[in-house]
Structures are given as structure tokens and as C-alpha cells.
Amino acid sequence: MTTTVPVPLWLFILIVLFAAVTFASHFLFPSVRWFLRRRLEMAVERLNQRLTRPIQPFKLARRTDTIRRLVYDPEVAQAISDYARTTGVREDVVFQQAERYAREIVPGFSAFTYFTFAIRFARFLSKSLYRVRLSEGNEQALAAIPHDATVIFVMNHRSNMDYVLVTWLAAERSALAYAVGEWARVWPLRSLVRALGGYFIRRRYNNPLYRKVLARYVKMATEAGLTQAVFPEGGLSQTGYLGAPKLGLFSYILDGFEPETSRDVVFVPIALNYDRVMEDRVLIAAHATGTRRFKFSLKPIFRYLRRQIWQRLTGRRQDHGYAAVGFGEPLSLSAFLAQGGEHDTEALGAELMTRIGQVMPITPVPLVCTALANGARSKDALAQSVSADLEKARAFGATIYIPRDGTDHAIDAGLQALKDRKLLSTHPDGSIEITEEGERLAAYYAASIEHLLQNPVEHPARPARKKKSKAT
């Protein structure tokens, strides 16, 4: 037992390395993981004390555990069996396909990434690009939402800045879980979106197996009280009008919902509007060609960073005008079903889009563009048109954000924003000359508030949806 056994040096080093790896994997790593997870749990506990809606355990669960729970769900298992029988594919192969769907959908939320990096970056980016304005008229209604209810923010989709803006503005309420489209499944966004709690939706996957996996995840998240944010239009508005809602996610939430036994779901309508949508030219061109597919590129991001650095070095920082957010009246799903008496997905979608339209903020550029779209080609005609529109909007009770100095400064701000983009020019006699591209952009921005200025009391949001459907 005490005999010395000579071994080569390389073998001794190899034995030591194997021993070190074994010690680390069996003793060190589990202890470190436990220590870090315990610190994270304590940090989340402190964070939940200041959040209006605490982060639910479902959101903090390990991603692998949620994936297993999803693929072994009885309804998903039945869908796997049905799909295998229908397609003639072996059931184990279909199970692997369902698991791939689950891995793609289920996020891997990181509270550290969300509340240290994402919130600060969202605040910096929003305030560096826009003068952000937030309506606070429904603070009492938002505060009155029961703490055990699942809150779902429902928003119109004007720009990819919507994600950034709402993430920052909702930071004091909760951590949002976004339903994100295929555009974000590119490097480096994919991992970041998952870490921020976003779950991906592939609309081109139209087979029943994928729909069932997605439906069960949405249902699990809703039943667990996960605060979510959805864009019912399904994509960016290419015309400026509010679009008809896509009803898929709403149908998943309504499926099996029982007001007497299910956790209540409260939808919070949010309307977003901008003096400048950075993708406006791309969206208008896509509408003209009839395509909804956009290629993600890092070039605009690098151009933005270069421009911001140069402006800060030269002291000539410029923003893109106002970015305004309006919160509408929350809608309880239990109360909605009690009024209608049945699970009407179309009625729910229409009601939410109407409430979004009612709180659409009005900013200087859409005001000026409305006058230009109506034929105003002089400063006097512009002033008369803008004043008349403001009077209509105030009678309706719309949320208006214009410079404190009044209507004249709002007109000047709107004109200057368009002149800086070389979309129009003004002459000493007060006449206005607008380019062909300027006319298209004026129609695009005017569409965002048109429904507030045409018979707003009777049908606050419907004109926008009708107009868009005709255009498309």
C-alpha cells in the first residue's frame, strides 16, 4: 500500500486535472451556483418591494424546467400524437419537433440584465432621441387593478422604438414579457430578447403542433400572472392608421377562461405616437410594394451612435421631436365576458383597438401633416387648419402635446422638422412647397390622428381601421 509507483509527468498532470475537474463539478460549482442563485433571489425580493406588480415565480423559473413542463403538458402530448397520426411521422420525431418549438418560444429571463442594463439603456436611448411625454390621466385606474390579476399591456405598433419606450416607462410597474416577431431572431438580438423575457412568435409556422405549443405557453404564462405586452396589429403600421387586430394571442387567452374560477386578466390599452418614426420611409415603401418582410441591419445603429457622438462632441445635439404615450381605460376580461355573455375574440380585439384609438396622443408633426394633407399650402391656411383641429381634439378630450408657447410654436416646430428632412420649403410670401415624398409622409403622419378629428365622439377608432383596410 505504501509502495511508490513512478509515473510520467504528463500522466501525473492529467490525473491532477481530472481530480480538479471532478472536485469542481461535484463540490465547487454547485456551491457557487447555490450562492449566486440565493443572492439573485434576495435581490429579486428587494426589487419586488418597489414594483407595483412583483415579478412572478413563473418568470424566474429555469428555462429548461419551463421547456420540460411545456413539452410534457397533456394537451401538447395529445397534439404530438394527433400530428404524428395525421402526417405519418414517428411520434418520437414529432416530439423532438415540439421540443424545438418550445425551446424557440420559451424565454430565459434575467432580472439582472433587465433591471440593470435594459432599463438604463432604454431610458438613455429614449431621452436621447425624443422628448418623451407620458399621460397620467389613468393612474388611479391602473393602481386599482387587483394584485392577483394578470396584466397585459396592449399597444399599437408604430416603430421598433415602441419596445424601448414602453420598457422604460413600465419599469416602476413590472418586468414585461413581450411577444416578439421573427425579425428579432438574428444575432445579437436573439439572446438579448430572451434575457429580457421576450418570447418569439413565428407567424409562418401555421401547423397545429406549433399553434398548440404556443397556445399552451401563453396560457401557462397568463394563468401564472405573468405581466405581458402585445402588439395586436401583428406588425408595424405601414400606413399610419390603426390596423385590425390579429386575434391569435387573444384566442389563446380566452380559450378555457372561466370568470368564476380563472385568474382575472386585465388589458391595459397603450397608444404611442411620434413626431418622427425612424422607419417611416421603409414602411411607406413596403406598403407600396406590398411586402411585410424587413431585413435587420446593424448599419442604422452604427450610424445613430456615430451621429450621437459627433453631436455631443460639437454641442449640437438634436432630437426627433416628441414621443408620446397614452394609457387607456383598463379592460377586465371577466367584466367584458359578463357584458357579452360569450367568448367573442373579435369583439374583444375591436374594443381594445377602440380604446387605444381614444387615447392616441397628438403631437406637432402629425398636426402639421394633417393640415398639409388637407391641402394647406400657406402659413395662414396652416394656422387656420391646425387651430380648427386642435379645437376638435380638445372637445373630444384628446391628449395633446405641443410646446408651451402655443399653437404658433407647434406649427413652427412641425414645419422645421419637415424642412430639416428636406420634405418641404417655405417662401418669404408665406407659401409652402412640399415634395412628392413629403406628401406621402404627410399622409402617413396625418393618419395617426385622423380618427380623433373626424366624428370622434361617435366612432373614436373605427375610421382609422376602415381607412387602412381600404388602403391595403
N, C-alpha and C positions, 0 to 999 in steps of 0.2 A: 504493500500500500504506500510505502514511503520511497519507493524506487524512483529515481529521476529518469524521466523519459525525454530524451533530446528531440526537439522538433525544429524544422526550418523556421527562420524568422518570418517568412511570408505567411506560413501556416499559423504561427502564433498571433500575428497581426489580424489574420482573418478570424480566428477564434475570438479575439477580443472584440472585434467589430460586431460579430454575431451576438455576443453576450450583451454588448451595449445596446444594440437594436432591440433585443428581447426585453431587456430591463426597461427601456424607454417605452416600448409598445404596451407592456403589461403593467407597469407601475407609474412611470413618469407622465406619459401622455394622458391617461385617464384622469390623473390628479389635476393636471393643468387644465384639461377640458372642464372638469367639475368646477375648478376655481374660477375660470373665466365665465362659465355659464352662470355661476352663482352671482358674480359681480354684475353680469348683464341683467339678471332677474331683479337684483336690488336697484339697479339704475332704472329699469322699467317701472318698478313700483313707485319710485320717486317721481318719474315722469308722469305716471297716471294720475298723480295727485293734482297736477296743474292742468291736465287736459279735461275739456268738457266731456268728452266721450273717451274713456280709457281704452287702451289697446286690448283687444280680446285675445284670450289664450289661443284661439284658432290661428290667429295671425302669427303668433310666436312659436307655434309648433314646428318641429323639424320638418323640412321639406320631404325627406324620404318617408316619414311617418304619414304625412298627408297623402302622398302618392300611393302608398300601400292601402290606406283607408279608402281611397277613391277607386282603385282598380279592383278591390275586393268587395266593393259595395254590391248588395244583392241586385239592384237594378242594372248596374253596369255588367255584372256577371250574366244576367239574363240577356242583355243586349249583345254580349260576346257570343253567347250560344246561338241566338237568333241570327246574328250576322254570319256566323260560320255555316249555319244550315242553309242560309239564303245564297251565299256566294260559293259554297262548296270548298272553302278553305279550312284546313285543320284548325281545331279550336285553340291549340296552343300557339299557333301562328297569329291568330286573331287576338289572343290575349296579349302577346308581345306588341301588337299594333296599338291596342288600347293603352298599354303602359307607355308607349311613346307619346301618345296624345296627352296622357296625364302628366308626363314629365315636361311637356311643352307648355301646358296650361298652368300648372301649379307654380306659384312664385316662391322665392326664398327670401322672405322679408328680413331686413337687417335694421333694427331700431337705431343702431349706431350710425349707419350710413344715412338713414332717413333724417334723423334729427340733428346730426352734426354737419354733414356735407350738403344734403339735398336742400334743406330749408334755407341755409345760408346762401347757397348758390342761387336758388330760386329768388330770394329777396334781392340779391345783388343784380341778377340779370333783369328782373322786372323793373327795378328802380333805375337801372342804367339805360334802359330802352324807352320807358314810358313814365308819364306822370300818372301813377295808379290812384284810382278813386274807387271807393267801396261804399255802397249804400248800406245803411244801418237801420232801415225802417222796420225790419222784421226780426230784430234781435230778441224781442220778447217771445215771439212765436218760436224761434229756434231754441231758446232756453226752455220753453215749455214742453219740448219733445221728451217723452218718458225715457229714462235712462236705460230701460231694458228693451227699447225698440231698436231695430236695425235701421240706420240712417243711410239713405242712398242719395247722393247729390246727382242731379240730372241737369246736364248743361248743353247749350247749343255749341256747335263746333265751328269757330271762326278761323282759328290759327293753331299751329302747334305750340304757340306760347300759352294756350289755354291750360295745358298741363302744368307749366311752370307757375303761372299766375295763381291758379286755384290751390296748388300745393302749398305755396307760401301763405295765402290768405286763410287757409283752413288749418294752419299749423297749431293754433291755440285750441282747436276743437278736437282733432284726432288725426291719425295717420290714415291717409286714403289709399284704397286699393283700386287702381284704375283697370278698366277693361281696355286693352291696347291692341291695335290692329297689326297687320303683318309688316307694316313699314318699319316697326321698331325691332324686327328680328334680324338686325345686322350688327356686326361688331363696330363699336364697343357698346352699343346701346342695350343689347340683349341682356347681358349680365347686370348692368346698372338698373334696368327696368325691373328685373326680377328682385333685386335687392331692395328696391323701393316699394315692393308689394304689388307690382302690376302683373296681371295675368293676360296671356296672349289669346287672341281670337283669330282663327283663320276662316274667313268667310267663304273661301273657295272650297273648303272641306265640307261637302254637303251630304256625306253619308250618315246613316242613322247612328252608327257607332260613335263617331266623333261628336255628334249632337248630344248623345246621351251622356258621354263623359263630361262634356262642357256643362250640360244642364245639371248634372249631379254636383259638380264643383260649385256652381253658382248657388244651388240650393243649400249645400252644406255651409257655405260662407254666410248666406243670408240667415239661416237658422242659428248660426253661431253668433250673430250680432255684428259681423264684420262691416265696418263703415266703408262704403264703396262710392265710386264716381264713374258715371257712364255718360257717353255721348249718344243719345238715341238716334241722331241723324245717321250714324254709322260712318261718317267721314266729313271732311272739311266742306263747307258750303262753297260751291263753285260760282254761285250767282249772287250771294249776299243775303238771299232770303232764308228764312227758317225752312228746313226741309221736313218732309213727312217722316215720322219716327220709324225706325226698324224695330220690330216687335219681338225679336228672338229672346233677348235677355228678360224682357217683361214677362213673356210667356213662361220662362223658366221659374221666375219668382212667383207667378200666380199659380203655377201647377201645384196642386195639393195644398194650397194655402187655406187654412180654416180660421176665420176671425176668432172663434171661441177658444181654440187650443194653440194656434201658432203664435210665435213671437210677432208682434206687430211690425210692419215695415212702413217707414215714413220717408216719402220722397221730398227732397228739398230742391225746387227749381232754381237754377242759376243762369242768368243771362250775361253774356260777355260781348263787349263791343270795343272797337279800336278806332283811333284816328288813322292808323296805318296797320294793315295786315301785311306782314312781310312777304307772304306767299301770294299776294293778290294777282300779280301778273301771271304766275304759274297756274293759278286756279282758273283765271279767265281763259287762258289758252287751252287748258284741259277741257273746259266746258265747250269751247269752240270745236275741239277735235273729238269730243265725246268719249274721252278716256278718264278713268279714275285711278290709274296706276302712276305713282310718282317714285322716281329713283332717289334714294337717300344719298346725300353727298356731304362730305366734311368741308368742302370749299367755302360755303356760306359762313360756316362757323369760324374758319380761319380769317375770312375777310372781316367778319364782325370784330374779332379780337384785335386784328391789326388796326382797324379804324378806331376802336375804343382807346387803344394805347396811344395812337397818334393824337387823338383829340385831347386826351388827358395831358400829354406832354406839351401840346400847344395851347392848352387852356381854352379850347373852342368846342367844348362838349355840347352835342346836340341830342335831343331825344326825338321820339316819333309821335309826340303829342300825348293824348290821353289814352289810357287803357282803363275801362270802367267795368265794374262787376255789380250786378244787381241780384239780391236774394229775394225770391218769391215766397208766396204763402205755402208752407209745408202741406203735404197731402198724405193723410193717413190711409193706408191700404184697407184697413178694417172699416174705417168710416166710408171710404169710397165704395166698397162692396156692399155695405149696408144700404147705401143710397140706390145702387144699381140692381142689387139682388142677384148678380151673376158675374162670373169671371170673364169680363169683356176686355180683352187685351187692347183692342183698337180704341175703345173709349178711354182707357187709362192713358195710352200714348197721346191721344188727341188732347186730353185735359192737361197733361204735363207740358206739352208744347204750347198750349194756350197760356199757361201760367208763366212760362219762360218769356213768351212774347210780351206779356203785360209789364214785365219789369226790365225790358231791354233799355239800357242806358243810351241817352242821346249825347253825342259829343260834337265838337265844332266841325270836323271834316264831313261826317255824314249830313249835317245840317246844310253846309255849303253845297255839297254834292247833290242834295235833293233839289235845291234851287236851280243849280246848273242843269240837272236832268229835266227839270220842268221848263227850260228854255231861257232862264235869266242870263243875259249877256252884257249886263252893265252893273256897276256897283249899286246904283239906285234900285234897279229891279231886284238885285240880290238881297239888299237890305229889306225891301218890302216882303219878299218871299220868305226870308228867314224869320222875320218878325211874326208873320202870319202863322208859320209852322210852330214857332215857339208858343204862341197863344193857344193853338190847338193842343199841343203837348201838355201845357200847364193845365188846361181844362180837363184833360184826361187823367192828370196826376202822374205823368211820366217822370222818370228820374233824369234830370238834365245836368250835365257838367259842362259849363262854359267858363271862360275867365271871369274873375270877379269884377273886372271893369265893364262888363256888359256885352250887349249884342254886337256892337261895332267891333270890339276887340275879338269876339268869337269869329266874326266874318273875316277879319284880318288874319287871324291865326289859321283858319281853314284855307284861305287863299294862298297864304305864304307856304303852307305845307304842300300844296299842289304846284306852286311855282318852283319850289326847291326841287321837285321831281321833274320839272320841265313838261308839265302836263297842260299848263295854260300860261298866258301872259296878259298883263293889263297895260292899257294905254293911258296917256295923260288925260284924255277926254272922259275917262271912266269906263270905256268899253272893255270887254273881256273877250279874248280869243282863246278857244280851247282846241287842243289837238284831237285827232281821231282816237288815239289811245286814251286821252283824258276823258272823252265822252264815255268810253267803255268803263273806265274806273269810276267815273261819277255815278253811272248807273249801278255799279256793284256796291258802292258805299251807301247810296241812297236807299237801296233795297233793304238794308238792315233795320231802318226805322220807318219804312213806308207804312207798315201796318198800324203804327201809332198815330199817323196823320190822316188816314182815310177811314172815316166812320169808326173811330177807335172804341167808342162806348159799346157798340153792339157786338162787334167781332174783333177783339183786340189782336188775335194772332192769325186768324184764318186767311186774310188776304195774302199774307206772305207765303203760306204754303200753297195756295192756289196758283199764285203767280209763278212760283218755282216749278210746279208740276207742268204748267203750260210751256215754260221755257225749256224744260228737259224733254 
